[in-house]
Amino acid sequence: MKTKKRIFLTMLAILLAVAVSLSAGGGKEYFAKLKQELNLTDAQVTQLEQKFEGIRPQGEAWEQRVKALRAEIESQEKAASPDRTVIEQKKAEMAAVKKEWKEKALEIYRSVLTKEQYANWEQMESNYQREKEKKEYSEKKKKD
């Protein structure tokens, strides 16, 4: 169960980072990759760019809130006598913020991609997640 929760939260973080990056104008390469791998039309790419640009301020606010919560959690965990209740509350709040962002991003993808493209996109994201976890695991092993 812990692994599923970790995967879910990591996926949320990835979606948040990707969406904020896309909305900040850094998504040209990402959209080019999507266009090629999912066989998107120029119109679909334009729609995705416009929709993510439209929620950019909200995405930046979410990203800042997640960073602040993460800092609060780390601070509390390093405290001489950490308050587990506060830590859990902050983690729950962070998960809620990430979930809200994920739902918004998924809504955008669902509104633009065909069912087949969306299924392929989900598979791409899942593969990316697995590769990221493998990399993180091997980096952790090197440190140990």
Secondary structure, DSSP 8 states (H G I E B T S, - for coil): -HHHHHHHHHHHHHHHHHHHHIIIIITHHHHHHHHHHHT--HHHHHHHHHHHHHTHHHHHHHHHHHHHHHHHHHHHHHSSS--HHHHHHHHHHHHHHHHHHHHHHHHHHHHHS-HHHHHHHHHHHHHHHHHHHHHHHHHHHHH-
